[in-house]
Amino acid sequence: MKNKVFFAFRPLPFAGVFVFTIIFLSSCSSDYSPKPRAYFHIDLPDPVYHSVQFSPFDFSLSDQAQIENRSDSASAIGFNLNYPKLNVRIYCSYFSINKDNFKTIADKSQRLVYIHEMRADGIKEYAFTNPGNDVYGIVYEIEGNVASPLQFVLTDSVRSFFRGALYFNAEPNRDSIAPVLAYINKDIQILIESFRWRR
């Protein structure tokens, strides 16, 4: 003879049915929308600018940046402007030029901008002129998720050539770096506008 198993269900009391029904109905809401991706809030300190002097040039620099020397010779100077709190560096190079090497240096600098073209959404060029101080240049804004979103060159076209390239020490994501990029853009604008050749 086989044993029969019976399951007995006890009916829920009225309060239990009511609570179960409320939970079930509230979980079926159709107005759910996914939350947008969020990024960490970054406190950006108010900068104080001071003059920085090198033998061939000077410019105004934020107190948030630290100068890291890379190389120094009679014809070339290399240094970084490091923002340790923001994980950002501006790689800077100065070259002494003449009519024989000016085109070579200018072309190389432009190639270093356009190597980002494959990943860039676009590259905008803005001319800069300060005839009173014999400073002429181009600012390159490289749009999209690229390693270097901004680069610039300054020259007098005769003796001196200066180049800067902004790099983030992080995976490139234009949305996440937007506040820091705007902050550093202001510093670069002040650097360019205050730039002077020392004769």
Order of alpha helices (4+ residues) and beta strands (2+ residues): alpha-beta-beta-beta-beta-beta-alpha-beta-beta-beta-beta-alpha-beta
